[in-house]
Amino acid sequence: MEGNKRNKSILVIFSLLAAVLIWVIANAATEVVVEVKDVPVEFVNAETSFAEKGFMLLDGQESTIDLRLKMTRSTVFSLDTEKIRIVADLANVTSTGVQNLACRIIYPGKTSQNDVKMEAPTNLLVPIEVGELFRKQV
C-alpha cells in the first residue's frame, strides 16, 4: 500500500513535468508583441562628414522613439530590450533646415533583423533641425 502511494506520487510529478515541458515547447513559437519605450536616438558622423559639410545639429539631439516589436516568445527571453539601439547617420544630410532623418535599429547579441518584426512606427524617422556651422578665425 505504501509502495502504491509512492508510485502514484512519482507518476503525478512526472506528468506535471511532462505537461510543463510540452507547454514550453508549444509556446516557444508563439508570436508576442513587446513595447519598448523611450529608446534614445544616437547620431553618428556628427564630428566627421557632417561638420566638414559645414552643418550643425540645432534640434533633435534628445530624440527618443517608442517601438512596438513582434517576435517569438523564445526571442523575447533572449533579447535584452535595454540594449536596443536606434542609430541615425548624419552623413546623409545634404541641406539645412527641418527634415526627417531615417534611422535603423541595432539589436543586441545574436538577435537579428530577421528575428524581430517592427509593428510601430512603420517608418523610423526622427525630426531634426540642421543649421550652418559658422567658424571664425581668431
C-alpha positions in Angstrom: 0.0 0.0 0.0 2.9 2.3 0.9 4.6 1.5 -2.5 1.4 2.2 -4.4 1.2 5.8 -2.9 4.9 6.4 -3.7 4.5 5.2 -7.3 1.4 7.3 -7.7 3.1 10.5 -6.5 6.1 9.8 -8.8 3.7 9.4 -11.7 1.9 12.7 -10.8 5.3 14.6 -10.6 6.4 13.1 -13.9 3.1 14.0 -15.5 3.4 17.6 -14.3 6.9 18.0 -15.6 5.9 16.5 -19.0 3.0 18.9 -19.2 5.2 21.9 -18.4 7.7 20.8 -21.0 5.1 20.4 -23.7 3.6 23.8 -22.8 7.0 25.5 -23.1 7.8 23.8 -26.4 4.4 24.6 -27.9 4.5 28.3 -26.8 8.1 28.9 -27.9 7.0 29.6 -31.5 4.0 31.8 -30.5 4.5 35.4 -31.6 4.1 38.1 -28.9 4.2 41.9 -29.1 6.8 43.8 -26.9 6.7 47.5 -26.4 9.9 49.3 -25.7 9.5 53.0 -24.6 11.9 55.9 -25.0 14.7 54.4 -26.9 17.2 57.2 -27.4 18.4 58.0 -31.0 22.2 58.0 -31.4 23.6 60.3 -34.1 26.7 59.1 -35.9 29.2 61.0 -38.1 28.4 64.3 -36.4 32.0 65.2 -36.0 33.3 64.0 -39.3 31.4 64.4 -42.6 28.5 66.3 -41.1 30.8 69.0 -39.7 33.0 69.0 -42.8 30.0 70.0 -44.9 29.5 73.0 -42.6 26.4 71.7 -40.8 25.5 71.5 -37.1 22.6 69.9 -35.4 20.3 72.6 -33.9 17.4 70.4 -32.6 16.7 66.7 -32.3 19.7 65.6 -30.1 17.4 64.4 -27.3 15.0 62.4 -29.6 13.5 59.1 -28.4 11.3 56.6 -30.2 8.8 54.2 -28.8 8.9 50.8 -30.5 6.3 48.0 -30.8 8.1 44.8 -31.8 6.7 41.4 -32.8 8.8 38.3 -32.1 8.6 34.7 -31.0 8.4 34.0 -27.3 11.8 32.3 -27.4 13.3 35.5 -28.9 11.7 37.6 -26.1 13.6 35.6 -23.5 17.0 36.1 -25.3 16.5 39.8 -26.1 17.7 42.5 -23.7 15.4 45.4 -24.6 17.6 47.8 -22.5 20.4 47.4 -25.1 18.4 48.1 -28.3 19.9 51.0 -30.1 18.5 53.3 -32.7 21.1 54.9 -35.0 20.7 57.9 -37.3 23.6 58.7 -39.8 24.2 62.4 -40.3 26.5 61.7 -43.2 23.4 61.6 -45.5 22.3 65.1 -44.7 22.8 67.5 -47.6 20.9 70.7 -46.6 20.0 72.9 -43.7 16.5 73.2 -42.3 14.0 70.9 -40.6 13.9 67.4 -42.0 13.2 63.8 -41.1 16.2 61.6 -40.9 15.9 57.8 -41.4 17.1 55.6 -38.6 17.9 51.9 -38.2 17.6 49.6 -35.2 20.5 47.6 -33.9 19.6 44.6 -31.7 22.0 43.3 -29.1 23.7 40.0 -29.0 22.7 37.3 -31.5 19.3 38.8 -32.2 19.0 39.8 -35.9 16.6 41.8 -38.0 15.0 38.5 -39.2 14.1 37.5 -35.6 12.1 40.7 -34.9 9.3 42.5 -36.9 8.7 46.1 -36.2 4.9 46.9 -35.9 5.2 50.5 -35.0 6.3 53.0 -36.0 6.1 51.9 -39.6 8.9 54.3 -40.7 11.8 55.0 -38.4 12.2 58.8 -38.9 13.5 61.3 -36.4 12.8 65.0 -36.9 15.9 67.2 -36.8 16.9 70.8 -37.5 20.1 71.4 -39.3 21.9 74.8 -39.4 25.1 76.2 -40.8 28.2 75.8 -38.8 30.0 79.2 -38.5 33.7 79.3 -38.0 35.7 82.3 -37.1 39.5 82.6 -37.1 40.8 84.4 -34.0 
